[in-house]
């Protein structure tokens, strides 16, 4: 892999590309799970390879599988786990945990056992664990790919609310999740092959095909009907555009 | 092969404080040559259910019938060959120094001659679009390549029913297209496929019938059109779009697959 890019504070950046393109490698380089053979990674000025603990206070990674991260018998203990290792005072910890659980919409779940939660709820608990530590940068590594439809919607709504106050790097295979991103990086064969706004990516059929990216169903239907992708993002909007065209056609006749 | 699961119950960790009733009396039939979808939320019992199909799990109560014969009376190795199970994340079980050796491992244990083993390895890798990987180490492959190799290993056993548990989870969306091609090929060869997936669009495109699981029971069963137009919270984007047409969708039937839906929307739009 050979990639250079900068992430500015407050940006929301998507990363897409085929399996084997380098997305997961990049995420692991960012939090110091692996070291680069050559080159330099800096997160808020710190090198993840030599100062991983400083980096992990500032950059949290939400991984794909919600089952893998649980360590504690109750939701609130799990959310508190990261803080315990930072040596934070008990009172401060309590209020941070309560606030984080509220921020992901799980108030009332404090004493629930993690194994009784749905997939979407588990991912939100994992997210609350990061919020309690308060990283400036959130890295999302396909956070919805193991979830069912309802779970996906929950997690995306939760992320949408959080992103306004943070820098977010969002790795995904679902292009529709990146509709609101500032820009999207396309990684393929270990190289950065594009750095474009999401609208540009959706409308560039060559770029999509070369990188094994598939448009979401609604967008593919819209293209098949000759409708503008900018106006049609949801099934409801697509249906509306179809009906509008039908009404215009009827008027002309 | 006709595979029937009758009134299956499965209780995990019975008699402990962790006791969970994962299946509460589920009956499912896989008809010969059909592509059957199983959908439902996390924890609804999908994976537990399919792991009974070759008795990898023993039911707490209930019966598995293979062409009407009680599966517990069949030789276990025959049953496992005839009903191939590709578990979730099957790549976790890759172990051999090369891809070819890994895929050959199970068929070789069937006592086939070496020529037949090699033919099966080649055919099943090719069916997964992984023929070119044969000489590589399975540990130096990408996630998508590993998944293909692992599924090829199950296919090389020559199953009559192939069960795929979340075959595209975590893979790029182009893998879905490849999977649909694989399923069409298997169906043409008379092999039944059971597809467990939370990707509703994949299920909508590929399957003849769908079971919807919820909390260890069957919530709905029928053709994709019957199920997805009735259980609105599970509707794929195609069905959601048609439903959002409101009154105007009455005339277009109940399209589910992409091509049918596009044709129906064109009719409504008048072009």
Interface residues (C-beta under 8 A of the other chain):
Chain A: X17 X18 X19 X20 X24 X64 X118 X119 X142 X145 X146 X147 X148 X149 X150 X151 X173 X174 X212 X213 X214 X216 X217 X218 X220 X221 X224 X225 X226 X235 X236 X238 X239 X240 X242 X243 X245 X246 X249 X250
Chain B: X40 X41 X42 X43 X141 X142 X143 X144 X145 X169 X170 X171 X172 X173 X174 X175 X176 X177 X198 X200 X201 X233 X234 X236 X237 X238 X240 X241 X242 X243 X244 X245 X246 X248 X258 X261 X262 X265 X266 X268 X269 X270 X271
